[in-house]
Amino acid sequence: MPSLSGRLPCTKRPQTRTRQRARSIGWNKRFGALAYHRFTTAYRYFEHVHQRCMPSPHWYLALLGVSPECQGQSIGRALLTAGLQRADEQELLCYLETFVPKNVAIYERFGFYVVDAGTEPHSQIAFWAMKREPRVRNGYRTGPRHGTYF
């Protein structure tokens, strides 16, 4: 498989950036005012979860997806691995939210663990907030919380 050079977006972006970006590409008109309102309401809720769970510097896996016709070819694994390697090189934590129950086990195989879970109150969307410790510290590979990994 060819080398993949990916970049996970870093955190600490102003909350309004996504809302401004959504407006700038016309989501409000494209999806309708109600859908846009649901999106921004849920986004604000998850931004609070994110800030509560991750007060220290970290990498944020905002979105990762593979088209259905390309799934099962290790593309998602390659993209995730490329980003996690970069975070490990910087010895930074990683954070993500998932809304698909089966994804929790997938991310756990990459060293993530659940730090918060629940339901967004307005949309009733179930979520799992997950964190991953850097795997390389002082030349030693470490696990999700402590000890040797592998």
Secondary structure by P-SEA (a helix, b strand, c coil): cccccccccccccccaaaaaaaaaacccccccaaaaaaaaaaaaaaaaaaaaacccbbbbcccccccccccccaaaaaaaaaaaaaaaaabbbbbbccccccaaaaaaaabbbbccccccccccbbbbbbbbcccccccbbbcccccccc
